[in-house]
Amino acid sequence: MKNYFYILIFIIFGLFSCDKIENPIPPVFGDVDWSLYPGDSNDYLSLYNFDNPETNWSTNNNTKKHILLEDYTGHKCTNCPAAAVIAKQLEDDTSLNVILVSVHAGAGGAFQETDSEFITDFTTEAGDVYVVDMPGMFANPLGTINRNPTGANNTVWHASSSWVNTVNTETSASLLANIQVQANHFPSTNGLFIHTETEFKDNLSGDYHLILYLIRESVIAPQKMGDGSIDHHYHHHSVLSDNINGTWGSLISSGSVNSGSKYYNDFSVELPSPNIDSTYEINNLSLVTYLCERNTFKIIQVTKTELD
């Protein structure tokens, strides 16, 4: 039995705010922000059929459980560059199916301050919430690995020295869901239309939220290093730059869900202008989309979509 669930999020960026996405307007059923489409909205139907969304997707034959490694870091954290090396090595090992996101957030905002030298504000509203809502965050660097609650004091927070072992353990977890993503970008409006298919592969209970991250693949900015020096040309990798559909995303299933159930979500967003901030050039952007159980924070599947 298939269930069809539609959610639309409208997000409009402030004209002069390139690092922050404003709070999303509440979900609206059955429409999108057509001002972000440069033409007749009827023409978009040749790209996506909203009336019968299942016809837009081929069968998802993926059998891989992917792993979201969230590296909680800070540009004034001297121990963070070494942790970033470990994270990148795990991402580069294609046998592990790791998707890496660098989240600039810490307990009490530690290591995130800006000044005349560290001028880039990497923080996000969502990252600041996560370090409070998910108990046990005490320092940078720490990481979450599919938000597996086997970290320090049985929390989701794992020291970088344990990331390799935890990732290897997570690779044996069962595939519980699959996600497919389609994205259409229109440069003249900076509009991005996103469509997702979420398919459950097992009978599950809980409150499942779909969350979309906007990622900048590379941002060159100062970073304090392990020896106390400052690297002014440090490559900050896979940077969480905001959440497309809010901090905790879109609720797509509550209570129980049957294996084989499919849910279809639609989003539109105005991206920051690359003319104001070149790190938002489309070839430097990607989406990380994941499904998590809201009460335990556990992530059951994640996928990455490059936008170039």
Steps between C-alpha positions, in 0.01 A plus 500: 500500500637839408442814698547835330592794713570844365684777674615830361735737671547860388824660613603850406844634573557857614661705224817566693523178701699234320602274787155458658166371377201668662240292688286310251134584442278218632436216253239565231312219328493461126699792362853640462647849487467555127676837522819294514423341163607719205210433269152355476441273797318255272831436325642362824259210476722363224767465770283374786144366522353615832168320446657155472842530663577129486528530122807724539714232659661179385526208738759564769728197491747632756606239755759710687455639848667841497656663804476867594809620685440845647829656605427771759783743458605862544737734321674589828527138617864386483411130527240514223730484193634160610144372543411634156779287350348187654155596374627560146680165495178326597311688230761412238476126575216421260447155653364664816229716336570793732348842428684775686356828625699759698279672755641815655342487845614428853392509861438861593617612155861408575751555216241666273566868572572744218735797508709711263704193398240223522233687310292206370204403714463127436231443762144404410179515695459124467852419619455718808177314579646153450776549758231586755222259404724193471626454858866463592682738265793639702785597267639518146587292316225243547304313238176317446490184291144442385437642848575157638455523882820310583717805554623662820270411791266324257428817304516569127833683547813312396861606550696508173720215627194271486365604160672222304371221724150645522475542124616142446234378741230703331578349159338174613168667590191399302366711215171640636420769241602645166495861382505643149544870421441710188610865488441763231692828518410821317791749507298805394292484821744304720204266538545137597215251476554175692297180484553195719379144518535319833438126504491293817658157474371357828204530737594774747350708778591855600491856373706523181623836374661577165771768532686675218837667553643762264873431475788712371766257386794734561542831679849647532530691826732521804531204737702461818732203470631247749827686554318824577569658162230631268454360151345789308432282195346200675250299296189454713337193345133402462374787713143496629375838381132466590197273512266513200191396698572608855705366788307175545369481146166361387302235685412236242384209717378479859407188696554194283602461138495193279779365285455624145328826598611795288481871575549789258613845612549821300700808599596830341769735624677815387873443527737778609636699208845386386555859388505600865680191633685286245501197731134462401585430137286202403804280429603545865162394639341168585209362698524246778160343561437266790222323686510493878280383786433823687477356852828307494674719236610180324565540127387202295602616152679791333587599145701778337408691183748726320334804345742588221 
